[in-house]
Amino acid sequence: MKRRQGLVLGSLIAMTAGCTSAPIHYHTLVPAPAVSATAQRPSSYRIEIATVRIPAQVDRLELVVRQHDGEMKLLEDERWIAPLADELRSALSVELLRRLSLAEAQDPHRDLGPISVRVDIDRFESAPGDYALVEASWSLRVNSSVRHHDTVVCRTLAYERVREGTSALVRAQQHAIALIADEIATTALQSTPDNAFVCPMSGDLR
């Protein structure tokens, strides 16, 4: 009788262990606060970023990754802390304000006026241990005394090599978003009466 009870108890313990789910890890594309006091200084630039559009296949809380055989896999235990479109919008906002704050510190008398940005993510690919890729079409609109309602449309392709591990993959995606923000900020800061907007990489898409 005792032996049977022991077997039953052992089976219950094994079943309970088997039913225990793996812990869920949450990730963000928003970078950590900058160490530099200049980078942390609030910018007087007014930036409006419209809702970021993303491909439907990656519009999930779970991370979607490309495997070595080309198949796509959903990582149930690795998730974004917020919807991916919101993560992208927040990360772009932080990175843009950081870059414009640095530029403002160097030239405090410059005023671009309100800046409007719209970003459409054409590709958002994550391949653990291989690469992270973000391809975005973005439009920039600056309304100032220098440029009245001037708009430019450009595209940025950001590609980052990735080491093994989900954290390394997320960091690579953060770097890719930072590159897009850098190109948007660089284009905005070109606003002068004698200097036309120039797309950093692929050229003007108008």
C-alpha positions as CSV (number, residue, x, y, z in Angstrom):
1,M,0.0,0.0,0.0
2,K,2.8,2.4,0.9
3,R,4.6,1.5,-2.3
4,R,1.5,2.3,-4.3
5,Q,1.1,5.7,-2.5
6,G,4.7,6.5,-3.2
7,L,4.3,5.7,-6.9
8,V,1.1,7.9,-7.0
9,L,2.9,10.7,-5.2
10,G,5.9,10.5,-7.5
11,S,3.6,10.6,-10.6
12,L,1.8,13.7,-9.3
13,I,5.1,15.5,-8.6
14,A,6.3,14.6,-12.1
15,M,3.0,15.8,-13.7
16,T,3.2,19.1,-11.7
17,A,6.8,19.7,-12.8
18,G,5.8,19.0,-16.4
19,C,2.9,21.4,-16.3
20,T,5.1,24.3,-14.9
21,S,5.4,26.8,-17.7
22,A,8.7,28.5,-18.6
23,P,9.0,32.1,-17.3
24,I,8.1,34.8,-19.7
25,H,10.8,37.4,-20.6
26,Y,9.7,40.9,-21.6
27,H,11.8,43.1,-23.9
28,T,11.7,46.7,-25.1
29,L,13.0,48.7,-28.0
30,V,13.3,51.8,-25.9
31,P,16.9,52.4,-25.1
32,A,18.3,52.9,-21.6
33,P,18.7,56.6,-20.4
34,A,21.8,58.3,-21.8
35,V,24.7,58.7,-19.3
36,S,25.6,62.1,-20.8
37,A,24.0,65.1,-19.1
38,T,23.8,66.8,-22.5
39,A,21.9,63.9,-24.0
40,Q,19.5,63.9,-21.1
41,R,18.8,67.6,-21.4
42,P,15.2,68.3,-22.6
43,S,14.9,69.5,-26.2
44,S,12.8,72.5,-27.1
45,Y,12.1,71.0,-30.5
46,R,8.5,69.9,-31.0
47,I,8.3,66.5,-32.6
48,E,5.1,64.7,-33.6
49,I,5.5,61.0,-34.6
50,A,2.4,59.4,-36.1
51,T,1.4,55.9,-35.3
52,V,4.1,53.6,-36.8
53,R,2.7,51.0,-39.3
54,I,4.3,47.6,-39.2
55,P,3.9,44.3,-41.2
56,A,1.0,42.2,-40.1
57,Q,3.2,39.1,-39.6
58,V,5.2,40.7,-36.8
59,D,2.3,42.6,-35.2
60,R,2.3,40.5,-32.1
61,L,3.5,40.7,-28.5
62,E,5.5,37.6,-29.0
63,L,8.9,37.9,-30.8
64,V,8.7,36.5,-34.3
65,V,12.0,35.2,-35.6
66,R,13.4,33.7,-38.7
67,Q,15.1,30.3,-38.3
68,H,18.1,29.1,-40.3
69,D,15.9,27.0,-42.5
70,G,13.9,30.1,-43.5
71,E,10.8,29.1,-41.4
72,M,9.3,31.6,-39.0
73,K,8.9,30.9,-35.3
74,L,6.9,32.5,-32.6
75,L,8.8,32.7,-29.3
76,E,6.0,32.3,-26.8
77,D,8.2,33.0,-23.8
78,E,9.9,36.1,-25.3
79,R,7.6,39.1,-25.6
80,W,7.6,42.9,-26.1
81,I,6.5,44.8,-23.1
82,A,4.0,46.8,-25.3
83,P,2.6,46.3,-28.8
84,L,5.4,46.4,-31.3
85,A,4.1,49.5,-33.1
86,D,4.0,51.4,-29.8
87,E,7.5,50.1,-29.0
88,L,8.8,51.4,-32.3
89,R,7.2,54.8,-31.9
90,S,8.5,55.2,-28.4
91,A,12.0,54.2,-29.3
92,L,12.1,56.5,-32.3
93,S,10.8,59.4,-30.2
94,V,13.5,58.9,-27.5
95,E,16.3,58.5,-30.1
96,L,15.2,61.6,-32.1
97,L,14.9,63.8,-29.0
98,R,18.3,62.6,-27.9
99,R,19.9,63.6,-31.2
100,L,18.1,66.9,-31.5
101,S,19.0,67.8,-27.9
102,L,22.7,67.3,-28.7
103,A,22.4,69.5,-31.8
104,E,20.6,72.1,-29.8
105,A,23.3,72.2,-27.2
106,Q,25.8,73.0,-29.9
107,D,23.6,75.6,-31.6
108,P,21.1,76.9,-29.0
109,H,19.8,79.7,-31.3
110,R,18.6,77.3,-34.0
111,D,14.9,76.7,-34.2
112,L,13.5,74.2,-36.7
113,G,9.9,74.7,-35.7
114,P,7.5,71.8,-35.4
115,I,8.7,68.5,-36.9
116,S,6.3,65.8,-38.1
117,V,7.4,62.3,-38.8
118,R,5.6,59.4,-40.3
119,V,7.2,55.9,-40.3
120,D,6.1,52.8,-42.2
121,I,8.1,49.7,-41.4
122,D,8.4,47.7,-44.5
123,R,10.5,44.9,-43.0
124,F,11.2,43.9,-39.4
125,E,13.3,40.7,-39.3
126,S,14.9,39.0,-36.4
127,A,17.2,36.0,-36.9
128,P,18.8,34.9,-33.6
129,G,22.6,34.4,-33.9
130,D,22.6,35.9,-37.3
131,Y,21.1,39.4,-38.0
132,A,18.5,42.0,-37.2
133,L,17.0,44.0,-40.1
134,V,14.7,47.0,-40.2
135,E,13.7,48.6,-43.4
136,A,11.6,51.8,-43.1
137,S,10.0,54.4,-45.3
138,W,9.7,57.7,-43.5
139,S,8.4,61.1,-44.3
140,L,9.7,64.3,-42.6
141,R,7.9,67.6,-42.5
142,V,9.4,70.7,-41.1
143,N,7.4,73.9,-40.6
144,S,9.6,76.9,-39.8
145,S,10.5,80.3,-41.0
146,V,13.2,78.7,-43.0
147,R,11.2,76.0,-44.6
148,H,7.4,76.3,-44.7
149,H,5.6,73.0,-44.8
150,D,8.5,71.3,-46.6
151,T,8.2,67.5,-46.8
152,V,10.7,64.8,-47.8
153,V,10.2,61.0,-48.1
154,C,13.1,58.7,-47.7
155,R,13.9,55.1,-46.9
156,T,16.4,53.6,-44.4
157,L,17.7,50.0,-44.4
158,A,19.4,49.1,-41.1
159,Y,21.2,45.8,-40.8
160,E,22.9,44.6,-37.7
161,R,24.9,41.4,-37.1
162,V,23.7,39.4,-34.0
163,R,25.3,37.1,-31.5
164,E,23.4,34.2,-29.9
165,G,20.7,35.1,-27.4
166,T,17.4,37.0,-27.4
167,S,18.9,39.9,-25.5
168,A,21.6,40.3,-28.2
169,L,18.9,40.2,-30.8
170,V,16.8,43.0,-29.1
171,R,19.9,45.2,-28.7
172,A,20.6,44.8,-32.4
173,Q,17.0,45.9,-33.1
174,Q,17.5,48.9,-30.8
175,H,20.7,49.8,-32.8
176,A,18.7,49.5,-36.0
177,I,16.0,51.9,-34.8
178,A,18.7,54.3,-33.6
179,L,20.2,54.4,-37.1
180,I,16.7,55.3,-38.5
181,A,16.3,58.0,-35.9
182,D,19.8,59.3,-36.7
183,E,19.1,59.6,-40.4
184,I,15.8,61.4,-39.7
185,A,17.5,63.8,-37.3
186,T,20.3,64.5,-39.7
187,T,17.9,65.2,-42.5
188,A,15.9,67.6,-40.3
189,L,19.0,69.5,-39.2
190,Q,19.8,70.2,-42.9
191,S,17.0,72.8,-43.0
192,T,18.6,76.0,-44.2
193,P,17.5,78.4,-46.9
194,D,20.2,77.3,-49.3
195,N,20.2,73.6,-48.5
196,A,17.6,71.3,-49.9
197,F,16.5,68.1,-48.1
198,V,18.6,65.2,-49.1
199,C,17.8,61.6,-48.2
200,P,20.7,59.9,-46.5
201,M,20.6,56.5,-48.2
202,S,18.2,55.5,-51.0
203,G,17.3,58.9,-52.3
204,D,14.1,61.0,-52.5
205,L,10.9,58.8,-52.9
206,R,8.6,61.7,-53.8
